[in-house]
Amino acid sequence: MKLWSASGFLGIQMPIKKILIIDDESLARDRIRRFLNELNITVQIEEAADGLKALEKIILFQPEIVFLDIQMPGLNGFEVLQHVENRNFQLIFQTAYDEYAIKAFDENACDYLLKPFSKERFQKSISKVLNIEAQSEVLKRLELDVHQKMGYLDKIAVKQSGKLKIVELTSVDCFISQDHYTCIYSGGGELISDISLNWLEEHIDPNYFIRCHRNNIIAINQIHSVSGTNESVITLKNGMTVSLSRNNRKKILNLFKHSFKGI
């Protein structure tokens, strides 16, 4: 961590800004650090070289400004954003791929830096994003655009033994809420996440996953049978049983008419 102390940028006195630079290229991170050092502002900087580390830094460092690369190993920039439920920071994209990324955000005033960018272009970008109030509505529109562009998640990041791990959703049998956490059952194993079922329901594909009860979401292709009436039970192909609420029973049965045992 490095702290640069100065007062004012473009003649404006401002409090310290916590800035997170996310990029898998060390030269790109160094370039942003150098340009920030040449500005007359007070900043505290942290770095992340991949998507998983970026999520950890966002949670622990709580940055006010994030420089986000798009092409990264593990989770790309868009997938990092999809994992952030409460986005309390200003966002500047940096990318070398204008044809697939920049057009999606150009209409939204949320800034981007096309690599390699000049110091003058950088200064224009940071000046714009420091106007926090003007950017708040922009970020809301950006979030909508990101969701529409990326569609549904195909992988999620969860903590295991104190480290973040990427889980492919094609391997997940079900999500079950227990004691304010979400248990993810995948390939015979169990992982714990603090991602809520409500958030998951919005971000995973309803063609492959379905909400069966307030405490679970299951993979449709893992359903083996339904038994009971009213408050029913679903048996998965891995042998697990999960609750099926009365309100969701009809929805499940309509998916697999005449396919279940015990209907």
N, C-alpha and C positions, 0 to 999 in steps of 0.2 A: 504494500500500500504506500502511496506517496501523496503528500499534501502540499499543494502550492498555495501560498497566501498572497493575495493582492486585493485591491479594492476597485470595483467598478469595471464595466465592460460597455463600450460605447457611451461612457459618461454616466452609467447607472450604477448606484450602489446596491449590491445584492448580497444575501446571505450565502454561506457555503453551499455548494451543490455536490451531491453524491452522484458520481457518474460510473456506470458499468460499461465496459467495452467488451463485447462478445464477438470473437472472431478466431478462427482456427489458425490464421496466419499471424505469426509473431510480428512480422514487419508491418502489417496493417494495424495491429494494436499499438506498436511503437509510433507509427505515423500520427495516430489520433492523440496519443499522449504528448507528442512533440508540439502539435498544433495547439492543444489545450494549454501547454506550458507558455506559449507565446501570447496567450490572451490575458487580458487584465481582469481576471475573475479568480475567485477562490473555489477550488475544487478538491474533492477527495475521490480517488480513483481506485476501482477494483477491476480485475480482468477475468475473463473466462474463455477457454480455448475450445470448448465444445458445448453442445446443447445441454447435457446432463449437469455439467459444472455451472452453466448459466442459470439453471433452475435453482441450484443450491445458493448461488450468489444473490439472486433476486429475493429469495426468502430471508437470508441472513443479513445481507447488506442493505436491503430496502432502498435501492437507488431512486433518484429523482429523474435522471436522464439515462437512457440506455441506447448505446450504439449497437445495432444488431445486424450481424452478417446473415445471409440467407443460406448459402451452401456450406454446411458443416457436417462432420461425422456424427453418427448417433441420431440426434434430433436436429432437424434443420431449423432455421429461424422461425418459419411459420409454425412448426410443431411446438417450439418453445412457447410461443404466444398462446397456443391453444391450451397449454397446461397451466397458464397463469389465470386463476379465477378472479383475483382482485388486482387489476392493473393500475397501480398508483404511480406511474412514471410516464415521462415524455419519451417518445420513441423516434429514433432516426435510423433508417435502414442504410446499410452500406452493401453494395453488390457490384459484381462485374458483369451481371447478366440483365441488361436493360430490357431486352426483348420479352422476357417472361415475367419480370417482377415489376419494373418501374411503371408500366402502363396501368397496372392494377391499382396503384396508389397515387398516380399523378393528379387525378381529379380531386383528391382529398387534402391537399395542402400539407399533409404529414410528410416531412421531408425525407429525402433519400440522397445518398452520396454514391455516385457512380465511380468505381475504381478505375484508374487512379485519379483522385480528386486533388485540386489545388488548395492552398491555404486560404485563398479568397473564397472559394466555394464552401469550404469548411466553416469559415467565419459567418457566412451568410446563413448556413444551416443552424449553427448553435445560437445565433442571435434570434432566429425565428422560434426555435423551440423553447427559449428562455421565457417567452411570453406564455406562461402557463395557462392563464385563463382563456386565451384565444385558442389554445390547443385542445382544451378539454372536450369540446364537441367534435373536433377532428378525430380524436382517438376513439370516440364512440363509433363514428362512421368507419374508421379503419378496422375496428374489431369486427363489424358486420361484413366488411369486404374480405377480411382474412378468412372468416368462417365460410363465406360463399365461395371463395377461391379454392380453399383447401378441401372443402367438403368435410367428411367425417374422419375421425382419427383412425389410423390403422395400427398404432402402437401407443403405449403410455409408459410413463416413467414412474417407478415405485421404489421405495427405499427397502433395502435388504442388507442386514448387518451393518447399518450405518451408511451404506452407499446406495446411490441411485442405480437402478437397473431398468433396462428397456424390456417391456413385455409386448410381444406381438399379439394383437387381439384375436388373430386366427387360432391361437393356442388356448384361449380362455374359455372355460366351461361356464362359469357364472361369477357374479359379484354379489356378495352378501354383506349387509350392514350389521355390525356388531359393536356395541359400546363405543359409539361415535367414530368408529373406523370402518373401512371397507375391506373385507377379505376377498382376495382374488384367487380363485381356484383355477390352476392352469397346469395341465399335464401331470396331474396327480400331486402337485405341490400347492402350497398355500403361501400367499404374499399379503402383506398388510399395507394399506394406503390410506392417506387422509383425504383423498378425493371423494366427494359426496356422490351418492347414487343419482341425485337430481342433476348434478353437473355431468355425470357420465351419460345420463339419458339424453341430454342435449347434444353431446359430442360424439356418440358412437352410432353406427348405422342401424336404423330400426329394421332393416331388411335381414339383419343377422343377429340382433339382440332384442329382447323384449322384456318389459317390466311386468313381473308376475305378482308382485306383492310390494308393499311399501319398504320391505327390507331386502329385496333382491332384484337382480336383473340377470337373465340367463341367455345363453347362446341357443338360438332356435334349433340349430342342427344337433344339439346335445340332448334334446327332449326325447325321452323313451316312452313314458306313459303318464297318464293322469288318473288319479283315483279319488274316491270320495265325492261328496256333494257339498254345496255351499263353500265352506272353508276346505278346499281341496289340497292335495299333495301332488307335486310333480316329481317323478323319478327321472334322473338324468342317466345317460348312457354309462357314466362312470360309477353309478351306484348311489350317488348322493340323492337325498330327498330334500326338496325345498317347498316352502309354502306357496299356495296359489289362492289369492283372495277371491271372494265372491264376485267382486266387480270386474276382475280380470279373467275369470274362468271362461266366460263366453268368448272373449277375444282369443284365448289360447285354443279352445276347441274349434273355433272357426278356421284357424290356421291348418288344422290337421283333421278335418272331418273324416270320421270312420277309421282313423289311423291309431287311436289310442286304445289301450286296454282299460277296462274298468269304467268306461263312460256310461 
